[in-house]
Amino acid sequence: MTDALRTVRDFIRYAVSRAGAAGVVQGQGFDSALDEACFLVLRSLHLPHDLPPAYAGAALLDDERTLLLDRIERRVTERVPAAYLVGEAWFCGLSFAVGEGVLIPRSPIAELIEQGFEPWLDGQAPARILDLCTGSGCIGIACAMQFADAEVDLVDLSPAALGFAT
């Protein structure tokens, strides 16, 4: 059955179908099975999320097909989050390394950061920011990007989490 899967498009469609049939719930930053499937397939192949449509019909190599089949199967049967499978998650328009031992960034704080914490800061940029229990470092790093003049400290007790917060 999976021998017929040959193209990027085939694998995206297959991932959506498998997730739907298995009742996989999206919630780690994805609004739909299609969004998650595009992320899983494209990032597994090191392709951009805005892949030109002509590439969707590109035939995959056998090792690429094997990798995708494995990752789709793990997502569906073991419920391993797509971000863990590819080792990457996005927060505030920035890419972060993630894996077992660190939470996948998906906080509504992203919107607050992108809006400069307005109206609460009332146009006053913070001088210091503390990201306690930093995990992947996404909140502290995004704050540092938003408030370039602020002193930002990222702190965590977990060695696993600190390994990702780079």
LUMDOGU-681744 format. One record per atom (N, C-alpha, C): atom name; x, y, z; chain; residue number from 1. Coordinates in steps of 0.001 Angstrom, whole numbers. Example, Ala and Ser with C-alpha at 12.3 -4.5 7.8 and 13.67 -1.06 7.14 Angstrom:
BEGIN
('N', (13190, -5690, 7800), 'A', 1)
('CA', (12300, -4500, 7800), 'A', 1)
('C', (13200, -3300, 7800), 'A', 1)
('N', (12850, -2250, 7080), 'A', 2)
('CA', (13670, -1060, 7140), 'A', 2)
('C', (12900, 30, 7870), 'A', 2)
//
This chain:
BEGIN
('N', (818, -1191, 0), 'A', 1)
('CA', (0, 0, 0), 'A', 1)
('C', (866, 1260, 0), 'A', 1)
('N', (1868, 1323, 862), 'A', 2)
('CA', (2698, 2527, 928), 'A', 2)
('C', (3697, 2598, -218), 'A', 2)
('N', (3820, 1531, -999), 'A', 3)
('CA', (4728, 1566, -2153), 'A', 3)
('C', (4283, 2600, -3182), 'A', 3)
('N', (2998, 2921, -3189), 'A', 4)
('CA', (2468, 3895, -4147), 'A', 4)
('C', (2829, 5331, -3766), 'A', 4)
('N', (3302, 5533, -2539), 'A', 5)
('CA', (3669, 6883, -2090), 'A', 5)
('C', (5023, 7249, -2674), 'A', 5)
('N', (5043, 8259, -3506), 'A', 6)
('CA', (6280, 8606, -4207), 'A', 6)
('C', (6684, 10070, -4068), 'A', 6)
('N', (5719, 10955, -3910), 'A', 7)
('CA', (6012, 12390, -3973), 'A', 7)
('C', (5782, 13077, -2623), 'A', 7)
('N', (6255, 14302, -2542), 'A', 8)
('CA', (6006, 15125, -1356), 'A', 8)
('C', (4500, 15220, -1128), 'A', 8)
('N', (3754, 15489, -2181), 'A', 9)
('CA', (2292, 15603, -2100), 'A', 9)
('C', (1672, 14311, -1576), 'A', 9)
('N', (2136, 13162, -2079), 'A', 10)
('CA', (1616, 11868, -1622), 'A', 10)
('C', (1781, 11709, -112), 'A', 10)
('N', (2951, 12073, 396), 'A', 11)
('CA', (3225, 11873, 1817), 'A', 11)
('C', (2452, 12850, 2695), 'A', 11)
('N', (2240, 14059, 2218), 'A', 12)
('CA', (1416, 15000, 2983), 'A', 12)
('C', (-9, 14469, 3069), 'A', 12)
('N', (-551, 14043, 1947), 'A', 13)
('CA', (-1911, 13491, 1937), 'A', 13)
('C', (-2005, 12254, 2822), 'A', 13)
('N', (-1010, 11374, 2746), 'A', 14)
('CA', (-997, 10149, 3547), 'A', 14)
('C', (-949, 10471, 5042), 'A', 14)
('N', (-124, 11420, 5426), 'A', 15)
('CA', (-15, 11793, 6841), 'A', 15)
('C', (-1340, 12344, 7361), 'A', 15)
('N', (-2017, 13156, 6560), 'A', 16)
('CA', (-3321, 13694, 6966), 'A', 16)
('C', (-4326, 12555, 7134), 'A', 16)
('N', (-4360, 11644, 6174), 'A', 17)
('CA', (-5303, 10528, 6230), 'A', 17)
('C', (-5040, 9622, 7427), 'A', 17)
('N', (-3778, 9292, 7668), 'A', 18)
('CA', (-3419, 8423, 8807), 'A', 18)
('C', (-3778, 9091, 10127), 'A', 18)
('N', (-3486, 10374, 10254), 'A', 19)
('CA', (-3801, 11088, 11497), 'A', 19)
('C', (-5310, 11133, 11723), 'A', 19)
('N', (-6051, 11406, 10671), 'A', 20)
('CA', (-7507, 11460, 10794), 'A', 20)
('C', (-8104, 10116, 11162), 'A', 20)
('N', (-7652, 9063, 10501), 'A', 21)
('CA', (-8170, 7720, 10774), 'A', 21)
('C', (-7843, 7262, 12191), 'A', 21)
('N', (-6716, 7709, 12714), 'A', 22)
('CA', (-6284, 7292, 14051), 'A', 22)
('C', (-6774, 8234, 15148), 'A', 22)
('N', (-7448, 9304, 14773), 'A', 23)
('CA', (-7951, 10247, 15767), 'A', 23)
('C', (-6865, 11052, 16456), 'A', 23)
('N', (-5778, 11317, 15737), 'A', 24)
('CA', (-4690, 12114, 16308), 'A', 24)
('C', (-5177, 13548, 16495), 'A', 24)
('N', (-4932, 14072, 17678), 'A', 25)
('CA', (-5353, 15433, 18004), 'A', 25)
('C', (-4169, 16375, 17833), 'A', 25)
('N', (-4389, 17473, 17129), 'A', 26)
('CA', (-3355, 18485, 16986), 'A', 26)
('C', (-3469, 19426, 18175), 'A', 26)
('N', (-2356, 19981, 18597), 'A', 27)
('CA', (-2408, 20891, 19721), 'A', 27)
('C', (-1055, 21439, 20092), 'A', 27)
('N', (-31, 21013, 19418), 'A', 28)
('CA', (1312, 21521, 19701), 'A', 28)
('C', (1691, 22563, 18659), 'A', 28)
('N', (808, 23539, 18488), 'A', 29)
('CA', (1098, 24627, 17570), 'A', 29)
('C', (473, 24480, 16198), 'A', 29)
('N', (-346, 23454, 15995), 'A', 30)
('CA', (-970, 23239, 14689), 'A', 30)
('C', (-2479, 23329, 14811), 'A', 30)
('N', (-3106, 23939, 13814), 'A', 31)
('CA', (-4555, 24096, 13817), 'A', 31)
('C', (-5276, 22943, 13141), 'A', 31)
('N', (-4552, 22172, 12320), 'A', 32)
('CA', (-5202, 21099, 11572), 'A', 32)
('C', (-4199, 19996, 11260), 'A', 32)
('N', (-4750, 18842, 10879), 'A', 33)
('CA', (-3900, 17722, 10476), 'A', 33)
('C', (-3088, 18090, 9231), 'A', 33)
('N', (-3660, 18905, 8357), 'A', 34)
('CA', (-2932, 19326, 7156), 'A', 34)
('C', (-1728, 20190, 7517), 'A', 34)
('N', (-1916, 21154, 8407), 'A', 35)
('CA', (-787, 21994, 8838), 'A', 35)
('C', (327, 21136, 9429), 'A', 35)
('N', (-59, 20200, 10291), 'A', 36)
('CA', (930, 19349, 10935), 'A', 36)
('C', (1629, 18443, 9918), 'A', 36)
('N', (874, 17885, 8977), 'A', 37)
('CA', (1455, 17009, 7962), 'A', 37)
('C', (2448, 17770, 7084), 'A', 37)
('N', (2091, 18982, 6695), 'A', 38)
('CA', (3016, 19800, 5893), 'A', 38)
('C', (4303, 20050, 6665), 'A', 38)
('N', (4179, 20414, 7932), 'A', 39)
('CA', (5354, 20647, 8770), 'A', 39)
('C', (6198, 19381, 8876), 'A', 39)
('N', (5573, 18262, 9209), 'A', 40)
('CA', (6303, 17013, 9407), 'A', 40)
('C', (7030, 16579, 8136), 'A', 40)
('N', (6348, 16592, 7028), 'A', 41)
('CA', (6954, 16145, 5764), 'A', 41)
('C', (8021, 17128, 5285), 'A', 41)
('N', (7684, 18398, 5222), 'A', 42)
('CA', (8636, 19376, 4679), 'A', 42)
('C', (9874, 19522, 5557), 'A', 42)
('N', (9706, 19605, 6862), 'A', 43)
('CA', (10876, 19764, 7748), 'A', 43)
('C', (11700, 18487, 7801), 'A', 43)
('N', (11071, 17327, 7693), 'A', 44)
('CA', (11822, 16066, 7659), 'A', 44)
('C', (12733, 16007, 6443), 'A', 44)
('N', (12293, 16639, 5372), 'A', 45)
('CA', (13066, 16662, 4126), 'A', 45)
('C', (13940, 17915, 4010), 'A', 45)
('N', (13945, 18744, 5050), 'A', 46)
('CA', (14722, 19994, 5066), 'A', 46)
('C', (14293, 20930, 3936), 'A', 46)
('N', (12983, 20954, 3709), 'A', 47)
('CA', (12409, 21832, 2694), 'A', 47)
('C', (11696, 22991, 3382), 'A', 47)
('N', (11610, 24146, 2718), 'A', 48)
('CA', (10949, 25304, 3332), 'A', 48)
('C', (9433, 25115, 3396), 'A', 48)
('N', (8814, 25780, 4363), 'A', 49)
('CA', (7360, 25683, 4504), 'A', 49)
('C', (6626, 26334, 3336), 'A', 49)
('N', (7278, 27234, 2636), 'A', 50)
('CA', (6666, 27882, 1475), 'A', 50)
('C', (7182, 27251, 176), 'A', 50)
('N', (7256, 25944, 188), 'A', 51)
('CA', (7749, 25178, -958), 'A', 51)
('C', (6967, 25536, -2223), 'A', 51)
('N', (7659, 25871, -3302), 'A', 52)
('CA', (6951, 26142, -4556), 'A', 52)
('C', (6131, 24917, -4978), 'A', 52)
('N', (4907, 25125, -5451), 'A', 53)
('CA', (4024, 24010, -5807), 'A', 53)
('C', (4648, 22991, -6757), 'A', 53)
('N', (5538, 23419, -7620), 'A', 54)
('CA', (6156, 22492, -8570), 'A', 54)
('C', (6927, 21378, -7859), 'A', 54)
('N', (7434, 21662, -6663), 'A', 55)
('CA', (8201, 20662, -5924), 'A', 55)
('C', (7314, 19606, -5265), 'A', 55)
('N', (6028, 19888, -5108), 'A', 56)
('CA', (5129, 18941, -4446), 'A', 56)
('C', (5059, 17616, -5194), 'A', 56)
('N', (5291, 17654, -6487), 'A', 57)
('CA', (5270, 16440, -7290), 'A', 57)
('C', (6624, 15770, -7428), 'A', 57)
('N', (7626, 16285, -6726), 'A', 58)
('CA', (8975, 15711, -6824), 'A', 58)
('C', (9008, 14315, -6217), 'A', 58)
('N', (9618, 13387, -6945), 'A', 59)
('CA', (9768, 12015, -6448), 'A', 59)
('C', (10816, 11979, -5343), 'A', 59)
('N', (10551, 11176, -4330), 'A', 60)
('CA', (11461, 11063, -3196), 'A', 60)
('C', (12377, 9862, -3349), 'A', 60)
('N', (13529, 9960, -2736), 'A', 61)
('CA', (14472, 8847, -2704), 'A', 61)
('C', (13979, 7803, -1710), 'A', 61)
('N', (14464, 6572, -1850), 'A', 62)
('CA', (14026, 5501, -957), 'A', 62)
('C', (14291, 5815, 510), 'A', 62)
('N', (15454, 6392, 829), 'A', 63)
('CA', (15745, 6698, 2235), 'A', 63)
('C', (14833, 7809, 2764), 'A', 63)
('N', (14433, 8739, 1914), 'A', 64)
('CA', (13494, 9785, 2323), 'A', 64)
('C', (12113, 9187, 2585), 'A', 64)
('N', (11701, 8277, 1729), 'A', 65)
('CA', (10412, 7609, 1905), 'A', 65)
('C', (10398, 6818, 3208), 'A', 65)
('N', (11480, 6106, 3481), 'A', 66)
('CA', (11587, 5321, 4714), 'A', 66)
('C', (11512, 6222, 5940), 'A', 66)
('N', (12239, 7329, 5910), 'A', 67)
('CA', (12223, 8283, 7018), 'A', 67)
('C', (10809, 8809, 7260), 'A', 67)
('N', (10133, 9222, 6195), 'A', 68)
('CA', (8785, 9773, 6340), 'A', 68)
('C', (7793, 8730, 6835), 'A', 68)
('N', (7868, 7528, 6314), 'A', 69)
('CA', (6967, 6469, 6781), 'A', 69)
('C', (7167, 6206, 8265), 'A', 69)
('N', (8417, 6191, 8704), 'A', 70)
('CA', (8716, 5970, 10120), 'A', 70)
('C', (8156, 7101, 10975), 'A', 70)
('N', (8371, 8326, 10564), 'A', 71)
('CA', (7912, 9463, 11364), 'A', 71)
('C', (6385, 9560, 11395), 'A', 71)
('N', (5753, 9309, 10283), 'A', 72)
('CA', (4284, 9330, 10260), 'A', 72)
('C', (3745, 8224, 11157), 'A', 72)
('N', (4333, 7051, 11085), 'A', 73)
('CA', (3889, 5929, 11916), 'A', 73)
('C', (4072, 6236, 13401), 'A', 73)
('N', (5202, 6814, 13767), 'A', 74)
('CA', (5445, 7173, 15172), 'A', 74)
('C', (4468, 8244, 15644), 'A', 74)
('N', (4157, 9190, 14775), 'A', 75)
('CA', (3199, 10239, 15140), 'A', 75)
('C', (1830, 9625, 15414), 'A', 75)
('N', (1435, 8685, 14568), 'A', 76)
('CA', (104, 8100, 14661), 'A', 76)
('C', (5, 7050, 15766), 'A', 76)
('N', (951, 6144, 15856), 'A', 77)
('CA', (828, 5034, 16810), 'A', 77)
('C', (1367, 5353, 18197), 'A', 77)
('N', (2463, 6094, 18271), 'A', 78)
('CA', (3059, 6425, 19568), 'A', 78)
('C', (2646, 7807, 20052), 'A', 78)
('N', (2000, 8579, 19177), 'A', 79)
('CA', (1576, 9950, 19474), 'A', 79)
('C', (2755, 10869, 19808), 'A', 79)
('N', (3915, 10597, 19210), 'A', 80)
('CA', (5076, 11474, 19385), 'A', 80)
('C', (4780, 12775, 18645), 'A', 80)
('N', (4875, 13913, 19309), 'A', 81)
('CA', (4594, 15186, 18630), 'A', 81)
('C', (5496, 15402, 17408), 'A', 81)
('N', (4933, 15984, 16377), 'A', 82)
('CA', (5691, 16251, 15149), 'A', 82)
('C', (6939, 17073, 15434), 'A', 82)
('N', (6836, 18029, 16348), 'A', 83)
('CA', (7998, 18865, 16683), 'A', 83)
('C', (9142, 18028, 17249), 'A', 83)
('N', (8830, 17019, 18052), 'A', 84)
('CA', (9876, 16133, 18580), 'A', 84)
('C', (10473, 15282, 17460), 'A', 84)
('N', (9637, 14850, 16533), 'A', 85)
('CA', (10120, 14000, 15442), 'A', 85)
('C', (11117, 14725, 14546), 'A', 85)
('N', (10906, 16019, 14338), 'A', 86)
('CA', (11831, 16780, 13487), 'A', 86)
('C', (12820, 17615, 14296), 'A', 86)
('N', (12589, 17706, 15616), 'A', 87)
('CA', (13522, 18437, 16484), 'A', 87)
('C', (13420, 19947, 16381), 'A', 87)
('N', (12245, 20433, 15985), 'A', 88)
('CA', (12093, 21870, 15760), 'A', 88)
('C', (10661, 22320, 16048), 'A', 88)
('N', (10539, 23513, 16630), 'A', 89)
('CA', (9234, 24149, 16816), 'A', 89)
('C', (9404, 25647, 16581), 'A', 89)
('N', (8311, 26293, 16211), 'A', 90)
('CA', (8342, 27731, 15922), 'A', 90)
('C', (7590, 28497, 16995), 'A', 90)
('N', (8138, 29666, 17358), 'A', 91)
('CA', (7533, 30529, 18367), 'A', 91)
('C', (7916, 31960, 18018), 'A', 91)
('N', (6953, 32835, 17909), 'A', 92)
('CA', (7200, 34248, 17559), 'A', 92)
('C', (8001, 34380, 16266), 'A', 92)
('N', (7742, 33502, 15318), 'A', 93)
('CA', (8451, 33571, 14049), 'A', 93)
('C', (9888, 33096, 14096), 'A', 93)
('N', (10286, 32466, 15208), 'A', 94)
('CA', (11657, 31977, 15379), 'A', 94)
('C', (11647, 30458, 15516), 'A', 94)
('N', (12666, 29815, 14976), 'A', 95)
('CA', (12803, 28364, 15077), 'A', 95)
('C', (13580, 28002, 16341), 'A', 95)
('N', (13069, 27000, 17071), 'A', 96)
('CA', (13722, 26532, 18293), 'A', 96)
('C', (13911, 25025, 18241), 'A', 96)
('N', (15044, 24567, 18769), 'A', 97)
('CA', (15300, 23136, 18893), 'A', 97)
('C', (14472, 22593, 20048), 'A', 97)
('N', (13803, 21464, 19818), 'A', 98)
('CA', (13016, 20809, 20858), 'A', 98)
('C', (13216, 19301, 20779), 'A', 98)
('N', (12889, 18641, 21851), 'A', 99)
('CA', (12954, 17191, 21920), 'A', 99)
('C', (12476, 16742, 23283), 'A', 99)
('N', (12551, 15445, 23522), 'A', 100)
('CA', (12156, 14909, 24826), 'A', 100)
('C', (12880, 15686, 25912), 'A', 100)
('N', (12162, 16059, 26950), 'A', 101)
('CA', (12768, 16792, 28052), 'A', 101)
('C', (12507, 18282, 28026), 'A', 101)
('N', (11853, 18765, 26981), 'A', 102)
('CA', (11515, 20190, 26908), 'A', 102)
('C', (10111, 20321, 26305), 'A', 102)
('N', (9343, 21238, 26860), 'A', 103)
('CA', (7998, 21460, 26339), 'A', 103)
('C', (8054, 22108, 24958), 'A', 103)
('N', (7086, 21774, 24142), 'A', 104)
('CA', (6988, 22377, 22814), 'A', 104)
('C', (6386, 23773, 22981), 'A', 104)
('N', (7066, 24815, 22498), 'A', 105)
('CA', (6529, 26168, 22664), 'A', 105)
('C', (5208, 26334, 21925), 'A', 105)
('N', (4210, 26799, 22651), 'A', 106)
('CA', (2898, 27059, 22054), 'A', 106)
('C', (2099, 28021, 22914), 'A', 106)
('N', (2781, 28830, 23654), 'A', 107)
('CA', (2169, 29727, 24628), 'A', 107)
('C', (1477, 30914, 23975), 'A', 107)
('N', (336, 31329, 24541), 'A', 108)
('CA', (-300, 32562, 24051), 'A', 108)
('C', (550, 33797, 24360), 'A', 108)
('N', (1605, 33606, 25140), 'A', 109)
('CA', (2518, 34715, 25432), 'A', 109)
('C', (3193, 35206, 24146), 'A', 109)
('N', (3265, 34361, 23131), 'A', 110)
('CA', (3868, 34772, 21856), 'A', 110)
('C', (3194, 36030, 21315), 'A', 110)
('N', (1874, 36065, 21367), 'A', 111)
('CA', (1151, 37241, 20871), 'A', 111)
('C', (1470, 38473, 21705), 'A', 111)
('N', (1598, 38292, 23014), 'A', 112)
('CA', (1938, 39425, 23877), 'A', 112)
('C', (3329, 39963, 23552), 'A', 112)
('N', (4273, 39046, 23337), 'A', 113)
('CA', (5642, 39456, 23001), 'A', 113)
('C', (5648, 40228, 21686), 'A', 113)
('N', (4982, 39664, 20672), 'A', 114)
('CA', (4956, 40300, 19356), 'A', 114)
('C', (4303, 41679, 19399), 'A', 114)
('N', (3407, 41897, 20360), 'A', 115)
('CA', (2739, 43195, 20508), 'A', 115)
('C', (3449, 44082, 21522), 'A', 115)
('N', (4643, 43653, 21962), 'A', 116)
('CA', (5421, 44461, 22901), 'A', 116)
('C', (4759, 44618, 24262), 'A', 116)
('N', (3940, 43615, 24632), 'A', 117)
('CA', (3201, 43624, 25905), 'A', 117)
('C', (2321, 44864, 26065), 'A', 117)
('N', (1893, 45398, 24924), 'A', 118)
('CA', (968, 46537, 24966), 'A', 118)
('C', (-449, 46016, 25149), 'A', 118)
('N', (-1270, 46706, 25898), 'A', 119)
('CA', (-1088, 48055, 26440), 'A', 119)
('C', (-462, 48087, 27837), 'A', 119)
('N', (-67, 46952, 28373), 'A', 120)
('CA', (402, 46895, 29757), 'A', 120)
('C', (1693, 47661, 30007), 'A', 120)
('N', (2595, 47701, 29050), 'A', 121)
('CA', (3849, 48435, 29246), 'A', 121)
('C', (3708, 49914, 28905), 'A', 121)
('N', (2616, 50261, 28271), 'A', 122)
('CA', (2322, 51660, 27949), 'A', 122)
('C', (3501, 52355, 27268), 'A', 122)
('N', (4104, 51651, 26302), 'A', 123)
('CA', (5199, 52238, 25534), 'A', 123)
('C', (6548, 52236, 26226), 'A', 123)
('N', (6621, 51736, 27442), 'A', 124)
('CA', (7883, 51694, 28201), 'A', 124)
('C', (8540, 50326, 28002), 'A', 124)
('N', (9673, 50273, 27354), 'A', 125)
('CA', (10384, 49005, 27157), 'A', 125)
('C', (10966, 48540, 28490), 'A', 125)
('N', (10911, 47247, 28779), 'A', 126)
('CA', (11471, 46752, 30037), 'A', 126)
('C', (12995, 46812, 30031), 'A', 126)
('N', (13579, 47045, 31197), 'A', 127)
('CA', (15041, 47065, 31328), 'A', 127)
('C', (15571, 45658, 31569), 'A', 127)
('N', (14811, 44850, 32311), 'A', 128)
('CA', (15234, 43487, 32633), 'A', 128)
('C', (14058, 42530, 32444), 'A', 128)
('N', (14389, 41323, 31980), 'A', 129)
('CA', (13378, 40280, 31775), 'A', 129)
('C', (13953, 38980, 32319), 'A', 129)
('N', (13139, 38232, 33067), 'A', 130)
('CA', (13538, 36929, 33588), 'A', 130)
('C', (12621, 35873, 32999), 'A', 130)
('N', (13209, 34887, 32340), 'A', 131)
('CA', (12468, 33736, 31829), 'A', 131)
('C', (12823, 32567, 32743), 'A', 131)
('N', (12026, 32379, 33788), 'A', 132)
('CA', (12255, 31330, 34775), 'A', 132)
('C', (11615, 30035, 34287), 'A', 132)
('N', (12308, 28927, 34449), 'A', 133)
('CA', (11864, 27632, 33906), 'A', 133)
('C', (11802, 27747, 32380), 'A', 133)
('N', (12894, 28146, 31789), 'A', 134)
('CA', (12967, 28560, 30391), 'A', 134)
('C', (12659, 27466, 29376), 'A', 134)
('N', (12923, 26211, 29720), 'A', 135)
('CA', (12675, 25142, 28749), 'A', 135)
('C', (13516, 25339, 27502), 'A', 135)
('N', (12867, 25501, 26364), 'A', 136)
('CA', (13579, 25683, 25092), 'A', 136)
('C', (14219, 27059, 24972), 'A', 136)
('N', (13863, 27965, 25865), 'A', 137)
('CA', (14372, 29332, 25798), 'A', 137)
('C', (13550, 30242, 24923), 'A', 137)
('N', (12438, 29736, 24399), 'A', 138)
('CA', (11679, 30493, 23403), 'A', 138)
('C', (11160, 31829, 23919), 'A', 138)
('N', (10637, 31858, 25134), 'A', 139)
('CA', (10073, 33117, 25632), 'A', 139)
('C', (11171, 34147, 25853), 'A', 139)
('N', (12241, 33745, 26536), 'A', 140)
('CA', (13337, 34675, 26800), 'A', 140)
('C', (14022, 35160, 25536), 'A', 140)
('N', (14255, 34255, 24599), 'A', 141)
('CA', (14921, 34633, 23346), 'A', 141)
('C', (14015, 35546, 22516), 'A', 141)
('N', (12730, 35220, 22448), 'A', 142)
('CA', (11798, 36084, 21708), 'A', 142)
('C', (11711, 37467, 22356), 'A', 142)
('N', (11731, 37508, 23698), 'A', 143)
('CA', (11726, 38805, 24393), 'A', 143)
('C', (13005, 39582, 24085), 'A', 143)
('N', (14137, 38889, 24060), 'A', 144)
('CA', (15408, 39553, 23750), 'A', 144)
('C', (15390, 40137, 22337), 'A', 144)
('N', (14733, 39443, 21418), 'A', 145)
('CA', (14622, 39954, 20049), 'A', 145)
('C', (13677, 41164, 19997), 'A', 145)
('N', (12604, 41119, 20756), 'A', 146)
('CA', (11613, 42200, 20766), 'A', 146)
('C', (12131, 43437, 21498), 'A', 146)
('N', (12853, 43208, 22601), 'A', 147)
('CA', (13359, 44302, 23438), 'A', 147)
('C', (14883, 44241, 23449), 'A', 147)
('N', (15493, 44715, 22386), 'A', 148)
('CA', (16941, 44573, 22178), 'A', 148)
('C', (17783, 45221, 23270), 'A', 148)
('N', (17285, 46226, 23944), 'A', 149)
('CA', (18063, 46909, 24983), 'A', 149)
('C', (17875, 46306, 26373), 'A', 149)
('N', (16983, 45352, 26515), 'A', 150)
('CA', (16716, 44752, 27829), 'A', 150)
('C', (17776, 43705, 28173), 'A', 150)
('N', (18060, 43584, 29461), 'A', 151)
('CA', (18909, 42501, 29965), 'A', 151)
('C', (17980, 41311, 30207), 'A', 151)
('N', (18240, 40198, 29527), 'A', 152)
('CA', (17356, 39039, 29606), 'A', 152)
('C', (18117, 37860, 30197), 'A', 152)
('N', (17551, 37264, 31252), 'A', 153)
('CA', (18131, 36074, 31878), 'A', 153)
('C', (17190, 34900, 31669), 'A', 153)
('N', (17760, 33781, 31235), 'A', 154)
('CA', (17008, 32548, 31051), 'A', 154)
('C', (17536, 31547, 32068), 'A', 154)
('N', (16642, 30959, 32871), 'A', 155)
('CA', (17047, 30081, 33962), 'A', 155)
('C', (16211, 28806, 33938), 'A', 155)
('N', (16877, 27671, 34149), 'A', 156)
('CA', (16175, 26400, 34275), 'A', 156)
('C', (17030, 25448, 35085), 'A', 156)
('N', (16401, 24562, 35844), 'A', 157)
('CA', (17120, 23557, 36625), 'A', 157)
('C', (17377, 22284, 35833), 'A', 157)
('N', (16634, 22084, 34769), 'A', 158)
('CA', (16709, 20849, 33995), 'A', 158)
('C', (17877, 20871, 33013), 'A', 158)
('N', (18846, 19963, 33192), 'A', 159)
('CA', (19946, 19888, 32219), 'A', 159)
('C', (19444, 19589, 30802), 'A', 159)
('N', (18398, 18762, 30699), 'A', 160)
('CA', (17850, 18443, 29372), 'A', 160)
('C', (17308, 19701, 28701), 'A', 160)
('N', (16566, 20499, 29462), 'A', 161)
('CA', (16010, 21734, 28900), 'A', 161)
('C', (17115, 22706, 28523), 'A', 161)
('N', (18099, 22848, 29386), 'A', 162)
('CA', (19196, 23785, 29099), 'A', 162)
('C', (19974, 23382, 27851), 'A', 162)
('N', (19987, 22088, 27553), 'A', 163)
('CA', (20646, 21624, 26331), 'A', 163)
('C', (19968, 22137, 25073), 'A', 163)
('N', (18685, 22445, 25179), 'A', 164)
('CA', (17944, 22968, 24028), 'A', 164)
('C', (17956, 24484, 23966), 'A', 164)
('N', (18081, 25149, 25095), 'A', 165)
('CA', (17994, 26617, 25158), 'A', 165)
('C', (19309, 27241, 24720), 'A', 165)
('N', (19533, 27273, 23424), 'A', 166)
('CA', (20776, 27845, 22893), 'A', 166)
('C', (20479, 29043, 22017), 'A', 166)
//
